[in-house]
């Protein structure tokens, strides 16, 4: 039996692993992907992590993992299907078998939201992507469209503008939600065209994407934008389905947990993008890891 099992190996999970090992706990991290780091791996540049301005997201994720490795953290690649809350332990059910621990930290993160429009599922991987830094290189000197209006969408458009002949940024409202600094940078790019008040009706194409059919939300006029690639950046949703029957979640599926990261079940904690919180950033995810281990210590003391 482990002292602590952490589900997920993004910044929150790795932050918890570092604090868990430093506290002297036997610690196992269960990760569903062959590479640790979570969503940060897909970020071209991280400019707001203290002390490391302008670092590549992939490099930052690797540094997080290396830190956990140096402390002797154990890692197992597996899909987690659930947790059993037993009287004397927590049993984590996975594709690689069952693992038991005195406490569990859920750091399962979040995943990209889908538009749910015709063509999206069929053309996924055939011109539709949810990660510009992952797939942008395939569209050098081509035309692409980014759908969304938040930080990620604007970052994607800026990144693609350095590769593509032209980039459309399609947003269903008349103003962006992204940080002002990002907007200012975006508006200076000559090969980016903003398409306002545009709702996506369909992504077109047979074997590969040919473009996107839009509906103006104000005039109700239709417009077709031809593009070789479509990058969807309309937000994230928590990876919490496997835990909803055990811990309390809100209407959006986020696990209910405060700054102490305690869930509705003693001995089970939630950190990072999977929990209810106002600000979802790398720095707050790492801080969650530290807070959760502090709560684990308090839980052990009261058992």
Backbone torsions as a table, in degrees:
resi	resn	phi	psi	omega
1	UNK	NA	135.4	176.4
2	UNK	-86.8	156.7	170.3
3	UNK	-70.7	-41.1	-171.9
4	UNK	-143.2	130.4	170.9
5	UNK	-114.6	132.6	178.4
6	UNK	-114.6	125.7	-179.2
7	UNK	-99.3	102.8	-179.0
8	UNK	118.7	144.0	-176.1
9	UNK	-129.7	36.9	170.3
10	UNK	-82.8	-168.7	-179.9
11	UNK	-55.2	-38.9	-179.9
12	UNK	-67.7	-46.5	-179.4
13	UNK	-65.4	-42.1	179.6
14	UNK	-70.9	-34.4	174.4
15	UNK	-62.0	-42.5	177.3
16	UNK	-64.7	-38.8	179.8
17	UNK	-62.0	-43.5	-180.0
18	UNK	-62.5	-45.9	-179.5
19	UNK	-70.4	-33.9	177.6
20	UNK	-64.9	-45.0	179.3
21	UNK	-66.8	-39.0	179.2
22	UNK	-67.0	-24.6	176.4
23	UNK	-81.7	-4.5	177.7
24	UNK	88.5	17.0	-177.9
25	UNK	-90.8	140.8	168.8
26	UNK	-69.5	122.8	-167.8
27	UNK	-128.9	129.8	175.7
28	UNK	-119.4	131.3	174.8
29	UNK	-107.9	124.8	175.9
30	UNK	-101.2	120.8	-177.7
31	UNK	-126.0	137.1	-176.1
32	UNK	-83.1	-19.5	-178.7
33	UNK	-107.2	154.9	-178.9
34	UNK	-71.9	-6.8	-178.8
35	UNK	-131.8	129.8	179.4
36	UNK	-75.2	159.5	175.2
37	UNK	130.4	-26.2	178.8
38	UNK	67.1	-148.5	-174.6
39	UNK	-65.6	-21.6	-178.4
40	UNK	-61.7	-26.2	180.0
41	UNK	-61.7	-26.0	-176.2
42	UNK	-96.1	10.2	-179.8
43	UNK	-96.9	124.8	-176.7
44	UNK	-63.4	-47.3	-177.2
45	UNK	-144.5	133.8	175.6
46	UNK	-109.7	115.7	-174.9
47	UNK	-115.2	6.5	-176.6
48	UNK	-125.5	18.1	176.1
49	UNK	-95.9	122.2	-170.3
50	UNK	-52.0	125.5	174.9
51	UNK	87.2	-9.9	-177.1
52	UNK	-131.3	55.0	-177.5
53	UNK	-63.8	134.3	175.3
54	UNK	78.6	10.8	-179.0
55	UNK	-71.4	143.5	175.3
56	UNK	-66.6	137.4	-177.5
57	UNK	-59.7	-38.9	179.2
58	UNK	-62.6	-44.2	179.9
59	UNK	-63.8	-38.2	178.6
60	UNK	-63.9	-44.1	178.1
61	UNK	-60.4	-39.9	179.1
62	UNK	-66.6	-36.5	177.4
63	UNK	-65.8	-39.7	176.6
64	UNK	-59.2	-46.6	-178.8
65	UNK	-64.5	-43.7	-179.5
66	UNK	-60.7	-37.7	178.0
67	UNK	-62.2	-45.9	179.1
68	UNK	-64.3	-38.4	178.6
69	UNK	-63.2	-41.8	-178.3
70	UNK	-61.2	-27.9	179.9
71	UNK	-88.3	-1.3	176.4
72	UNK	86.2	25.2	177.9
73	UNK	-66.6	138.7	178.0
74	UNK	-93.5	137.2	-179.3
75	UNK	-124.0	140.9	173.2
76	UNK	-135.0	131.0	177.0
77	UNK	-86.7	119.9	-177.2
78	UNK	-166.4	152.7	171.6
79	UNK	-89.4	127.2	179.2
80	UNK	-89.7	128.7	-177.6
81	UNK	-107.5	-12.1	178.8
82	UNK	169.4	173.9	177.6
83	UNK	-132.5	135.5	173.0
84	UNK	-105.7	127.0	179.8
85	UNK	-93.3	95.4	-177.9
86	UNK	-94.4	160.8	-176.7
87	UNK	-57.2	-36.2	-174.9
88	UNK	-111.5	-0.8	-179.2
89	UNK	-168.8	177.0	172.8
90	UNK	-113.6	130.3	179.0
91	UNK	-108.7	121.6	-178.9
92	UNK	-100.3	123.4	-178.1
93	UNK	-94.7	127.4	-176.6
94	UNK	-140.2	170.9	176.5
95	UNK	-69.2	-13.5	179.4
96	UNK	-105.0	11.5	-179.6
97	UNK	115.6	-170.5	-178.5
98	UNK	-104.6	140.3	178.1
99	UNK	-128.9	140.9	-178.8
100	UNK	-117.2	150.6	179.9
101	UNK	-155.4	163.2	176.5
102	UNK	-76.2	-28.7	179.9
103	UNK	-147.2	154.2	-179.0
104	UNK	-131.6	135.6	173.1
105	UNK	-112.7	121.1	178.2
106	UNK	-90.0	114.8	178.8
107	UNK	-127.8	44.4	-171.2
108	UNK	-73.3	-12.5	174.4
109	UNK	75.6	-154.0	-177.2
110	UNK	-140.7	165.9	179.6
111	UNK	-131.6	166.0	-176.0
112	UNK	-67.7	137.1	173.3
113	UNK	-74.9	149.8	177.1
114	UNK	-101.4	155.0	176.5
115	UNK	-75.7	-34.5	-178.4
116	UNK	75.3	28.7	-178.7
117	UNK	-105.6	159.8	177.1
118	UNK	-55.3	138.3	178.2
119	UNK	93.7	-21.7	-174.7
120	UNK	-65.8	-51.1	-177.5
121	UNK	-68.3	-42.0	-176.2
122	UNK	-66.1	-35.1	-174.4
123	UNK	-101.6	8.1	176.5
124	UNK	-59.8	127.8	-177.1
125	UNK	82.0	-2.3	178.5
126	UNK	-121.6	41.5	-178.5
127	UNK	119.9	-10.4	175.2
128	UNK	-107.5	130.9	179.4
129	UNK	-139.1	156.9	176.5
130	UNK	-115.4	11.9	-177.1
131	UNK	-147.3	102.5	-177.6
132	UNK	-67.5	-39.7	-179.0
133	UNK	-69.5	-25.0	177.7
134	UNK	-76.1	-44.6	-167.9
135	UNK	-115.7	-2.2	-176.3
136	UNK	-58.8	-32.7	-177.4
137	UNK	-62.0	-21.6	179.3
138	UNK	-72.7	-10.7	-172.7
139	UNK	-118.3	28.4	177.0
140	UNK	-59.0	130.5	178.2
141	UNK	63.1	20.3	176.6
142	UNK	-112.3	-178.2	-179.8
143	UNK	-105.5	129.7	179.6
144	UNK	-129.5	163.1	176.4
145	UNK	-133.1	134.7	175.4
146	UNK	-108.2	133.6	-179.3
147	UNK	-111.5	120.0	-179.6
148	UNK	143.8	173.4	-178.3
149	UNK	-142.2	7.6	179.4
150	UNK	-93.6	-169.6	-177.9
151	UNK	-56.4	-46.3	-176.6
152	UNK	-63.4	-44.0	-179.7
153	UNK	-61.1	-44.4	-179.5
154	UNK	-68.7	-40.6	175.8
155	UNK	-59.8	-41.4	178.6
156	UNK	-62.8	-43.9	-179.2
157	UNK	-63.2	-41.3	178.7
158	UNK	-63.4	-45.1	179.7
159	UNK	-61.9	-47.4	-177.8
160	UNK	-66.6	-30.1	180.0
161	UNK	-61.3	-25.6	178.0
162	UNK	-79.9	-9.0	-178.5
163	UNK	-115.7	-36.7	-167.5
164	UNK	-96.2	157.8	175.6
165	UNK	-67.0	-41.7	178.8
166	UNK	-150.7	146.9	178.9
167	UNK	-130.9	126.9	171.5
168	UNK	-96.8	134.8	171.0
169	UNK	-110.7	111.4	-173.3
170	UNK	-103.7	123.8	-177.4
171	UNK	-135.6	139.7	-175.8
172	UNK	-78.6	-4.9	178.0
173	UNK	-116.6	-176.7	-177.8
174	UNK	-103.4	11.7	175.6
175	UNK	-153.4	154.1	-178.2
176	UNK	-90.0	154.5	176.6
177	UNK	-96.7	-5.8	-175.7
178	UNK	-67.7	161.2	178.1
179	UNK	-57.4	145.8	-176.1
180	UNK	-58.6	-38.6	-179.3
181	UNK	-62.1	-37.3	178.2
182	UNK	-70.0	-41.6	179.7
183	UNK	-61.8	-42.5	-179.2
184	UNK	-61.3	-39.9	178.5
185	UNK	-67.6	-40.8	-179.5
186	UNK	-61.2	-44.1	-173.8
187	UNK	-68.2	-11.7	178.3
188	UNK	-88.9	-7.7	-173.8
189	UNK	-86.9	119.9	-174.3
190	UNK	-72.0	-21.5	-176.7
191	UNK	-100.8	18.5	175.4
192	UNK	-111.5	126.8	176.3
193	UNK	-115.0	126.7	178.3
194	UNK	-90.7	133.9	178.2
195	UNK	-115.4	105.7	-174.1
196	UNK	-89.0	159.4	173.1
197	UNK	51.2	43.8	-174.9
198	UNK	-121.3	117.8	176.2
199	UNK	-97.1	134.4	-179.8
200	UNK	-78.6	123.6	177.4
201	UNK	-97.6	-34.0	-177.1
202	UNK	-163.9	145.1	170.0
203	UNK	-103.2	123.6	-170.3
204	UNK	-99.8	161.3	177.9
205	UNK	137.9	157.0	176.8
206	UNK	-101.8	-84.9	177.4
207	UNK	-75.3	-33.6	-179.6
208	UNK	-139.3	162.6	179.9
209	UNK	-61.5	138.1	173.3
210	UNK	-116.9	-17.9	179.2
211	UNK	163.1	-165.5	-176.3
212	UNK	-138.3	134.7	178.6
213	UNK	-93.5	127.3	-174.2
214	UNK	-119.7	155.1	174.0
215	UNK	-125.9	123.6	177.3
216	UNK	-68.5	121.7	-174.7
217	UNK	-70.8	-13.2	-179.9
218	UNK	-104.3	-49.6	-176.5
219	UNK	-90.0	-15.4	-177.0
220	UNK	67.1	15.2	175.8
221	UNK	-78.8	147.9	178.7
222	UNK	-98.0	149.7	179.5
223	UNK	-146.2	140.7	176.1
224	UNK	-110.5	129.0	176.9
225	UNK	-112.1	116.0	178.4
226	UNK	-77.7	134.0	-179.7
227	UNK	-155.6	149.2	177.6
228	UNK	-84.1	-25.8	-179.4
229	UNK	-144.7	143.9	179.2
230	UNK	-119.0	125.1	178.4
231	UNK	-112.3	117.1	-174.7
232	UNK	-98.7	122.1	-178.4
233	UNK	-138.9	72.0	-175.1
234	UNK	-113.1	24.0	175.5
235	UNK	112.4	-176.3	-177.3
236	UNK	-129.2	164.2	173.8
237	UNK	-136.6	146.0	-174.0
238	UNK	-69.0	146.2	174.4
239	UNK	-90.9	80.8	-172.4
240	UNK	-127.4	3.2	-173.7
241	UNK	-56.6	-37.2	-176.7
242	UNK	-72.7	-9.7	-174.1
243	UNK	-117.6	-5.0	-174.0
244	UNK	-62.7	-29.4	-179.2
245	UNK	-77.8	-9.9	-176.7
246	UNK	-109.6	-48.6	-177.4
247	UNK	-110.8	156.6	-178.9
248	UNK	-72.5	136.1	176.2
249	UNK	-126.4	161.1	176.3
250	UNK	-88.5	-174.3	-175.2
251	UNK	-63.2	-28.7	-179.2
252	UNK	-87.2	-4.4	178.5
253	UNK	97.3	-0.8	177.9
254	UNK	-73.0	139.7	179.7
255	UNK	-71.9	127.3	-178.0
256	UNK	-71.2	114.4	178.9
257	UNK	-161.6	137.8	-179.8
258	UNK	-89.7	-159.8	-178.1
259	UNK	-64.6	-23.0	176.3
260	UNK	-80.7	-6.7	176.2
261	UNK	68.0	13.9	178.5
262	UNK	-78.7	132.1	176.4
263	UNK	-93.2	-171.3	179.2
264	UNK	-73.2	-9.3	-179.7
265	UNK	-113.7	118.6	178.2
266	UNK	-56.4	134.7	179.1
267	UNK	90.4	-4.4	176.0
268	UNK	-120.4	128.2	-173.7
269	UNK	-126.1	156.3	-179.2
270	UNK	-130.4	135.9	-176.7
271	UNK	-136.2	157.5	173.7
272	UNK	74.0	-149.6	-172.3
273	UNK	-66.8	-14.9	-177.4
274	UNK	-81.9	-15.1	-176.3
275	UNK	-102.5	163.0	176.0
276	UNK	-68.5	124.9	179.0
277	UNK	-165.6	159.8	-176.7
278	UNK	-83.9	-41.9	-174.4
279	UNK	-116.8	120.6	179.1
280	UNK	-108.5	96.7	-179.7
281	UNK	-136.7	164.9	179.2
282	UNK	-59.4	-42.9	-176.6
283	UNK	-65.2	-36.4	179.2
284	UNK	-75.8	-28.6	176.6
285	UNK	-66.6	-46.4	178.4
286	UNK	-61.7	-40.5	178.5
287	UNK	-63.1	-37.8	176.0
288	UNK	-57.4	-41.7	179.7
289	UNK	-57.7	-43.3	178.7
290	UNK	-67.0	-45.0	179.9
291	UNK	-62.1	-39.4	-178.4
292	UNK	-64.6	-43.1	179.9
293	UNK	-66.1	-35.3	174.2
294	UNK	-60.7	-40.0	177.7
295	UNK	-69.8	-34.3	175.5
296	UNK	-61.3	-43.3	178.4
297	UNK	-59.2	-44.7	179.0
298	UNK	-64.9	-37.5	178.3
299	UNK	-63.8	-44.0	179.1
300	UNK	-62.3	-36.3	-178.1
301	UNK	-69.3	-23.1	-178.7
302	UNK	-99.3	-3.6	-177.7
303	UNK	-72.3	NA	NA
